[in-house]
Amino acid sequence: MSPLNIIHDDTATGPSLRVIGELDFDQAAGLRQRVEQLPLLPGQCLVIDLSGLEYCDSTGITALLAARHHAHTAHADIVLAAVPANLMRVLTLVGLDRVFTIGPGDGV
């Protein structure tokens, strides 16, 4: 199991989180807590860069949905960037590719 590392960066358009490792039952709470601590302003865009994601289970997907809720509650946008192919397949199968904005891996 790879520990979850989250790298935070502030950009001109809003915060960016790069998620590295495994986003599973044991690690998802860490992402949820990190996102809940982010101050988001209306009109900003939270980018969650998943280029370093090695694995994501249903608990991880729930954490991403919680991040979406946090952003929308703040009247901000959210983009999932550099979504790995295996996660993209799951998101597409369950229709979440139409719920999330999916962006390229260049920090959007």
DSSP file with accessible surface (Angstrom, degrees, kcal/mol):
  #  RESIDUE AA STRUCTURE BP1 BP2  ACC     N-H-->O    O-->H-N    N-H-->O    O-->H-N    TCO  KAPPA ALPHA  PHI   PSI    X-CA   Y-CA   Z-CA
    1    1 A M              0   0  145      0, 0.0    20,-0.0     0, 0.0     0, 0.0   0.000 360.0 360.0 360.0 132.5    0.0    0.0    0.0
    2    2 A S        -     0   0   32      1,-0.0    20,-1.0     3,-0.0    52,-0.1  -0.793 360.0-119.6 -92.7 132.7    1.3    3.4   -0.9
    3    3 A P        -     0   0   84      0, 0.0     2,-0.5     0, 0.0    20,-0.1  -0.339  31.7-108.0 -65.8 154.7    0.6    6.2    1.5
    4    4 A L        -     0   0   24     17,-0.2     2,-0.4    18,-0.1    17,-0.2  -0.736  35.1-172.0 -87.8 126.9   -1.4    9.1    0.3
    5    5 A N  E     -A   20   0A  90     15,-3.1    15,-3.0    -2,-0.5     2,-0.5  -0.974   3.5-166.7-117.1 136.6    0.5   12.3   -0.3
    6    6 A I  E     -A   19   0A  27     -2,-0.4     2,-0.6    13,-0.2    13,-0.2  -0.987   3.3-161.7-126.6 120.3   -1.3   15.6   -1.2
    7    7 A I  E     -A   18   0A  89     11,-2.3    11,-2.6    -2,-0.5     2,-0.4  -0.907  10.5-154.6-105.3 122.3    0.6   18.5   -2.5
    8    8 A H  E     +A   17   0A  69     -2,-0.6     2,-0.4     9,-0.2     9,-0.2  -0.802  16.7 172.4-100.1 135.4   -1.2   21.9   -2.2
    9    9 A D  E     -A   16   0A  96      7,-2.6     7,-3.0    -2,-0.4     2,-0.5  -0.997  24.6-138.8-139.1 139.2   -0.4   24.8   -4.5
   10   10 A D  E     -A   15   0A 111     -2,-0.4     2,-0.2     5,-0.2    -2,-0.0  -0.887  26.7-177.6 -98.1 129.2   -2.2   28.1   -4.8
   11   11 A T  E >   -A   14   0A  60      3,-1.9     3,-0.8    -2,-0.5    -2,-0.0  -0.681  43.7 -97.0-116.1 175.4   -2.7   29.4   -8.3
   12   12 A A  T 3  S+     0   0  113      1,-0.2    -1,-0.0    -2,-0.2    -2,-0.0   0.798 125.1  42.9 -63.6 -26.9   -4.2   32.5   -9.8
   13   13 A T  T 3  S-     0   0   85      1,-0.3    32,-2.6    31,-0.1    -1,-0.2   0.517 127.6 -72.0 -98.9  -6.9   -7.5   30.7  -10.4
   14   14 A G  E <  S-A   11   0A   1     -3,-0.8    -3,-1.9    30,-0.2    -1,-0.3  -0.842  71.4 -29.6 142.9-176.5   -7.7   28.8   -7.1
   15   15 A P  E     -A   10   0A   4      0, 0.0    32,-2.2     0, 0.0     2,-0.4  -0.327  46.0-157.9 -74.0 152.5   -6.2   26.0   -5.1
   16   16 A S  E     -Ab   9  47A  20     -7,-3.0    -7,-2.6    30,-0.2     2,-0.5  -0.996   3.1-165.4-129.7 133.8   -4.7   22.9   -6.7
   17   17 A L  E     -Ab   8  48A   0     30,-3.1    32,-3.1    -2,-0.4     2,-0.6  -0.986   6.2-157.2-119.8 125.3   -4.2   19.6   -5.0
   18   18 A R  E     -Ab   7  49A  98    -11,-2.6   -11,-2.3    -2,-0.5     2,-0.5  -0.912  13.0-153.3-101.4 120.1   -1.9   16.9   -6.5
   19   19 A V  E     -A    6   0A   0     30,-2.9    33,-0.8    -2,-0.6     2,-0.4  -0.844  15.1-178.8 -99.7 123.8   -2.9   13.5   -5.2
   20   20 A I  E     +Ab   5  52A  39    -15,-3.0   -15,-3.1    -2,-0.5     2,-0.3  -0.985  46.7  10.4-127.2 127.9   -0.2   10.8   -5.1
   21   21 A G  E    S- b   0  53A   1     31,-2.3    33,-3.4    -2,-0.4    34,-1.1  -0.840 103.8 -16.5 114.8-146.9   -0.6    7.2   -3.9
   22   22 A E  E     - b   0  55A  40    -20,-1.0     2,-0.9    -2,-0.3    34,-0.2  -0.883  42.6-160.7-108.3 127.9   -3.6    5.2   -3.1
   23   23 A L  E     + b   0  56A   0     32,-3.2    34,-1.8    -2,-0.5    37,-0.5  -0.807  46.3 128.3-106.2  86.2   -7.0    6.8   -2.5
   24   24 A D  S >> S-     0   0   17     -2,-0.9     4,-2.9    32,-0.2     3,-1.1  -0.597  76.1 -68.0-129.3-170.3   -8.8    4.0   -0.7
   25   25 A F  T 34 S+     0   0  152      1,-0.3     4,-0.4     2,-0.2    -2,-0.0   0.865 131.1  46.7 -53.1 -41.0  -10.7    3.3    2.5
   26   26 A D  T 34 S+     0   0  104      1,-0.2    -1,-0.3     2,-0.1     4,-0.1   0.735 124.2  30.9 -75.2 -21.7   -7.7    3.8    4.7
   27   27 A Q  T X> S+     0   0   47     -3,-1.1     3,-1.1     2,-0.1     4,-1.0   0.603  92.3  86.7-113.3 -17.3   -6.6    7.1    2.9
   28   28 A A  H 3X S+     0   0    2     -4,-2.9     4,-2.4     1,-0.3     3,-0.3   0.842  82.6  62.7 -61.3 -33.9   -9.8    8.8    1.7
   29   29 A A  H 3> S+     0   0   54     -4,-0.4     4,-2.7     1,-0.2    -1,-0.3   0.862  97.6  59.2 -60.5 -32.8  -10.4   10.6    5.0
   30   30 A G  H <> S+     0   0   32     -3,-1.1     4,-2.1     1,-0.2    -1,-0.2   0.910 107.4  44.6 -63.0 -41.4   -7.1   12.5    4.5
   31   31 A L  H  X S+     0   0    0     -4,-1.0     4,-2.7    -3,-0.3     5,-0.2   0.928 112.3  52.3 -68.2 -43.0   -8.2   13.9    1.2
   32   32 A R  H  X S+     0   0   96     -4,-2.4     4,-2.6     1,-0.2    -2,-0.2   0.929 111.5  46.3 -58.2 -46.6  -11.6   14.8    2.6
   33   33 A Q  H  X S+     0   0  115     -4,-2.7     4,-1.4     1,-0.2    -1,-0.2   0.913 112.0  50.9 -63.3 -42.3  -10.1   16.7    5.5
   34   34 A R  H  < S+     0   0   82     -4,-2.1     4,-0.4    -5,-0.2     3,-0.3   0.924 112.8  45.6 -62.5 -44.1   -7.6   18.5    3.3
   35   35 A V  H >< S+     0   0    3     -4,-2.7     3,-1.6     1,-0.2    -2,-0.2   0.919 108.9  55.3 -66.5 -42.6  -10.4   19.7    1.0
   36   36 A E  H 3< S+     0   0  116     -4,-2.6    -1,-0.2     1,-0.3    -2,-0.2   0.787 105.5  54.2 -62.8 -25.1  -12.6   20.7    3.8
   37   37 A Q  T 3< S+     0   0  144     -4,-1.4    -1,-0.3    -3,-0.3    -2,-0.2   0.582  85.6 104.5 -83.2 -10.7   -9.8   23.0    5.1
   38   38 A L    <   -     0   0   10     -3,-1.6     2,-0.6    -4,-0.4    -3,-0.0  -0.593  68.7-138.8 -76.1 123.8   -9.4   24.8    1.8
   39   39 A P        -     0   0  111      0, 0.0     2,-0.4     0, 0.0    -2,-0.1  -0.721  26.0-171.6 -78.7 120.4  -10.9   28.2    1.8
   40   40 A L        -     0   0   19     -2,-0.6    36,-0.1    30,-0.1   -26,-0.0  -0.961   8.9-152.5-115.6 136.2  -12.6   28.6   -1.6
   41   41 A L    >   -     0   0  111     -2,-0.4     3,-2.3     1,-0.1    33,-0.1  -0.754  36.7 -85.8-102.9 151.2  -14.0   31.8   -2.9
   42   42 A P  T 3  S+     0   0   95      0, 0.0    34,-0.3     0, 0.0    33,-0.2  -0.277 116.4  22.1 -53.3 134.9  -16.9   32.2   -5.4
   43   43 A G  T 3  S+     0   0   65     32,-2.7    33,-0.2     1,-0.3    32,-0.1   0.240  95.3 121.0  90.3 -13.9  -15.6   31.9   -8.9
   44   44 A Q    <   -     0   0   48     -3,-2.3    33,-2.9    30,-0.2     2,-0.4  -0.300  56.3-133.8 -74.6 169.3  -12.4   30.1   -8.0
   45   45 A C  E     - c   0  77A  22    -32,-2.6     2,-0.6    31,-0.2    33,-0.2  -0.986   5.5-150.6-129.9 120.5  -11.6   26.6   -9.4
   46   46 A L  E     - c   0  78A   0     31,-2.9    33,-2.5    -2,-0.4     2,-0.5  -0.806  15.7-160.4 -85.8 121.7  -10.3   23.8   -7.3
   47   47 A V  E     -bc  16  79A   5    -32,-2.2   -30,-3.1    -2,-0.6     2,-0.7  -0.927   7.1-165.6-106.1 126.1   -8.1   21.5   -9.4
   48   48 A I  E     -bc  17  80A   0     31,-2.9    33,-2.7    -2,-0.5     2,-0.7  -0.945  10.9-156.3-111.0 107.5   -7.5   18.0   -8.2
   49   49 A D  E     +bc  18  81A  20    -32,-3.1   -30,-2.9    -2,-0.7     3,-0.3  -0.763  14.7 179.6 -87.7 115.2   -4.5   16.6  -10.1
   50   50 A L  E >   +     0   0A   0     31,-3.1     3,-1.9    -2,-0.7    32,-0.1   0.168  45.3 115.3-102.8  18.3   -4.7   12.8  -10.1
   51   51 A S  E 3  S+     0   0A  59      1,-0.3    -1,-0.2    30,-0.2   -31,-0.1   0.776  81.2  45.6 -61.8 -25.8   -1.6   12.2  -12.2
   52   52 A G  E 3  S+b   20   0A  15    -33,-0.8   -31,-2.3    -3,-0.3     2,-0.3   0.335  82.9 124.5 -98.4   7.7    0.1   10.5   -9.3
   53   53 A L  E <   +b   21   0A  16     -3,-1.9   -31,-0.2   -33,-0.2     3,-0.1  -0.529  32.2 177.6 -73.5 126.2   -2.9    8.3   -8.3
   54   54 A E  E     +     0   0A 104    -33,-3.4     2,-0.3     1,-0.4   -32,-0.2   0.724  67.3   2.1 -97.0 -29.5   -2.0    4.6   -8.2
   55   55 A Y  E     -b   22   0A 113    -34,-1.1   -32,-3.2     2,-0.0    -1,-0.4  -0.980  55.8-172.3-159.5 145.2   -5.4    3.2   -7.0
   56   56 A C  E     -b   23   0A  23     -2,-0.3   -32,-0.2   -34,-0.2     2,-0.1  -0.953   7.5-174.2-146.1 123.5   -8.9    4.5   -6.2
   57   57 A D     >  -     0   0   33    -34,-1.8     4,-2.1    -2,-0.3     3,-0.3  -0.389  50.0 -81.0-103.5-171.5  -11.7    2.6   -4.7
   58   58 A S  H  > S+     0   0   87      1,-0.2     4,-2.4     2,-0.2     5,-0.1   0.841 129.8  55.9 -63.3 -31.2  -15.3    3.6   -4.0
   59   59 A T  H  > S+     0   0   43      2,-0.2     4,-1.9     1,-0.2    -1,-0.2   0.888 107.1  50.3 -67.3 -36.7  -14.4    5.4   -0.8
   60   60 A G  H  > S+     0   0    0    -37,-0.5     4,-2.0    -3,-0.3    -2,-0.2   0.901 109.1  50.5 -65.6 -41.4  -11.9    7.4   -2.9
   61   61 A I  H  X S+     0   0   20     -4,-2.1     4,-2.3     1,-0.2    -2,-0.2   0.912 108.3  53.2 -63.7 -38.6  -14.6    8.3   -5.4
   62   62 A T  H  X S+     0   0   70     -4,-2.4     4,-2.3     1,-0.2    -1,-0.2   0.897 106.5  52.8 -62.6 -37.7  -16.8    9.3   -2.5
   63   63 A A  H  X S+     0   0    0     -4,-1.9     4,-2.0     2,-0.2    -1,-0.2   0.889 108.4  50.3 -64.8 -37.0  -14.0   11.6   -1.3
   64   64 A L  H  X S+     0   0    0     -4,-2.0     4,-2.1     2,-0.2    -2,-0.2   0.899 109.7  50.6 -67.5 -38.3  -13.9   13.2   -4.8
   65   65 A L  H  X S+     0   0   62     -4,-2.3     4,-2.4     2,-0.2    -2,-0.2   0.889 108.3  52.5 -65.3 -37.5  -17.6   13.7   -4.7
   66   66 A A  H  X S+     0   0   22     -4,-2.3     4,-2.6     2,-0.2    -2,-0.2   0.889 107.4  52.4 -64.2 -37.0  -17.3   15.4   -1.3
   67   67 A A  H  X S+     0   0    1     -4,-2.0     4,-2.5     2,-0.2    -2,-0.2   0.907 108.3  51.0 -64.4 -39.9  -14.7   17.7   -2.8
   68   68 A R  H  X S+     0   0   76     -4,-2.1     4,-2.8     2,-0.2     5,-0.2   0.929 110.3  49.2 -62.0 -43.6  -17.1   18.6   -5.6
   69   69 A H  H  X S+     0   0  128     -4,-2.4     4,-2.6     2,-0.2    -2,-0.2   0.924 110.0  51.2 -62.3 -43.9  -19.8   19.3   -2.9
   70   70 A H  H  X S+     0   0   45     -4,-2.6     4,-1.4     2,-0.2    -1,-0.2   0.927 112.4  46.5 -59.2 -45.5  -17.4   21.5   -1.0
   71   71 A A  H  <>S+     0   0    0     -4,-2.5     5,-2.9     1,-0.2     3,-0.3   0.940 113.8  46.8 -63.6 -47.6  -16.5   23.5   -4.1
   72   72 A H  H ><5S+     0   0   77     -4,-2.8     3,-1.5     1,-0.2    -1,-0.2   0.860 107.1  57.3 -67.6 -32.8  -20.1   23.9   -5.2
   73   73 A T  H 3<5S+     0   0   88     -4,-2.6    -1,-0.2     1,-0.3    -2,-0.2   0.863 108.9  47.4 -62.5 -33.7  -21.2   25.0   -1.7
   74   74 A A  T 3<5S-     0   0   24     -4,-1.4    -1,-0.3    -3,-0.3    -2,-0.2   0.353 119.6-113.9 -85.9   4.7  -18.5   27.8   -2.0
   75   75 A H  T < 5S+     0   0  146     -3,-1.5   -32,-2.7     1,-0.2     2,-0.3   0.873  77.5 127.8  60.4  37.9  -19.9   28.7   -5.5
   76   76 A A      < -     0   0    3     -5,-2.9    -1,-0.2   -34,-0.3   -31,-0.2  -0.736  57.2-118.2-115.0 167.2  -16.5   27.5   -6.9
   77   77 A D  E     -c   45   0A 100    -33,-2.9   -31,-2.9    -2,-0.3     2,-0.4  -0.594  19.0-151.1 -99.0 167.3  -15.8   25.1   -9.7
   78   78 A I  E     -c   46   0A   4    -33,-0.2    23,-0.6    -2,-0.2     2,-0.4  -0.998   8.2-170.9-140.8 139.7  -13.8   21.8   -9.5
   79   79 A V  E     -cd  47 101A  12    -33,-2.5   -31,-2.9    -2,-0.4     2,-0.7  -1.000  16.2-147.0-129.9 131.5  -11.8   20.0  -12.2
   80   80 A L  E     -cd  48 102A   0     21,-2.8    23,-3.2    -2,-0.4     2,-0.3  -0.902  27.9-162.8 -92.9 118.5  -10.3   16.6  -12.0
   81   81 A A  E     +cd  49 103A   0    -33,-2.7   -31,-3.1    -2,-0.7    24,-0.2  -0.797  59.0   5.6-106.8 148.2   -7.0   16.8  -14.0
   82   82 A A  S    S-     0   0   25     21,-1.3    -1,-0.2    -2,-0.3    23,-0.1   0.891  76.4-167.9  52.9  48.8   -4.9   13.9  -15.4
   83   83 A V        -     0   0   23     20,-0.5    -1,-0.2    -3,-0.3   -32,-0.1  -0.523  23.9-116.6 -69.4 123.4   -7.4   11.2  -14.4
   84   84 A P     >  -     0   0   27      0, 0.0     4,-2.8     0, 0.0     3,-0.3  -0.265  23.1-114.2 -60.5 150.2   -5.7    7.8  -14.8
   85   85 A A  H  > S+     0   0   83      1,-0.2     4,-2.3     2,-0.2     5,-0.2   0.866 113.9  53.2 -56.6 -40.9   -7.3    5.6  -17.5
   86   86 A N  H  > S+     0   0  100      1,-0.2     4,-1.5     2,-0.2    -1,-0.2   0.904 113.3  43.0 -66.0 -38.4   -8.5    2.9  -15.0
   87   87 A L  H  > S+     0   0    7     -3,-0.3     4,-3.0     2,-0.2     5,-0.2   0.898 111.0  55.7 -71.7 -38.3  -10.3    5.6  -12.9
   88   88 A M  H  X S+     0   0   51     -4,-2.8     4,-2.5     1,-0.2    -2,-0.2   0.901 104.9  53.8 -60.4 -38.5  -11.7    7.3  -16.0
   89   89 A R  H  X S+     0   0  173     -4,-2.3     4,-2.5    -5,-0.2    -1,-0.2   0.931 111.0  45.1 -61.1 -45.8  -13.2    4.0  -17.0
   90   90 A V  H  X S+     0   0   58     -4,-1.5     4,-2.0     2,-0.2     6,-0.3   0.937 112.0  51.3 -65.0 -45.3  -15.0    3.6  -13.7
   91   91 A L  H  <>S+     0   0    0     -4,-3.0     5,-1.8     1,-0.2     6,-1.3   0.900 112.7  47.1 -59.0 -38.9  -16.2    7.2  -13.7
   92   92 A T  H ><5S+     0   0   66     -4,-2.5     3,-1.0    -5,-0.2    -1,-0.2   0.918 108.5  54.4 -68.5 -43.3  -17.6    6.7  -17.2
   93   93 A L  H 3<5S+     0   0  121     -4,-2.5    -1,-0.2     1,-0.3    -2,-0.2   0.863 115.4  38.9 -59.9 -37.4  -19.3    3.4  -16.3
   94   94 A V  T 3<5S-     0   0   93     -4,-2.0    -1,-0.3    -5,-0.1    -2,-0.2   0.394 115.5-111.5 -97.6   4.0  -21.2    5.0  -13.4
   95   95 A G  T X 5S+     0   0   10     -3,-1.0     3,-1.3    -4,-0.4     4,-0.3   0.524  81.1 124.3  84.2   6.7  -21.9    8.3  -15.2
   96   96 A L  G >>< +     0   0   25     -5,-1.8     4,-2.6    -6,-0.3     3,-0.7   0.657  58.9  76.0 -77.3 -10.6  -19.6   10.5  -13.1
   97   97 A D  G 34 S+     0   0   47     -6,-1.3    -1,-0.3     1,-0.2     5,-0.2   0.729  98.2  48.2 -67.7 -17.4  -17.8   11.7  -16.2
   98   98 A R  G <4 S+     0   0  199     -3,-1.3    -1,-0.2    -7,-0.3    -2,-0.2   0.547 111.9  49.2 -95.5  -9.0  -20.9   13.8  -16.7
   99   99 A V  T <4 S+     0   0   56     -3,-0.7     2,-0.3    -4,-0.3    -2,-0.2   0.835 108.6  53.8 -94.4 -41.9  -20.8   15.1  -13.1
  100  100 A F  S  < S-     0   0    8     -4,-2.6     2,-0.6    -9,-0.1   -21,-0.1  -0.655  82.2-123.7 -93.4 149.6  -17.2   16.1  -12.9
  101  101 A T  E     -d   79   0A  89    -23,-0.6   -21,-2.8    -2,-0.3     2,-0.5  -0.833  30.5-153.4 -85.0 123.9  -15.3   18.4  -15.2
  102  102 A I  E     -d   80   0A  59     -2,-0.6   -21,-0.2    -5,-0.2   -23,-0.0  -0.900  17.1-177.8-104.9 126.6  -12.4   16.4  -16.5
  103  103 A G  E     -d   81   0A  15    -23,-3.2   -21,-1.3    -2,-0.5   -20,-0.5  -0.710  29.1 -88.2-119.6 172.5   -9.3   18.3  -17.5
  104  104 A P        -     0   0   77      0, 0.0     3,-0.4     0, 0.0     4,-0.2  -0.130  42.2-105.7 -70.5 175.2   -5.9   17.6  -19.0
  105  105 A G  S    S+     0   0   47    -24,-0.2   -24,-0.1     1,-0.2   -54,-0.1   0.272  95.4  93.0 -89.4  13.3   -2.9   16.9  -16.9
  106  106 A D  S    S-     0   0  127      1,-0.1    -1,-0.2   -57,-0.0   -57,-0.0   0.066 113.3 -88.0 -98.7  28.7   -1.1   20.2  -17.3
  107  107 A G              0   0   35     -3,-0.4    -2,-0.1    -4,-0.1    -1,-0.1   0.492 360.0 360.0  83.1   0.5   -2.6   21.9  -14.2
  108  108 A V              0   0   83     -4,-0.2   -61,-0.0   -61,-0.0   -27,-0.0   0.751 360.0 360.0  52.5 360.0   -5.6   23.1  -16.2
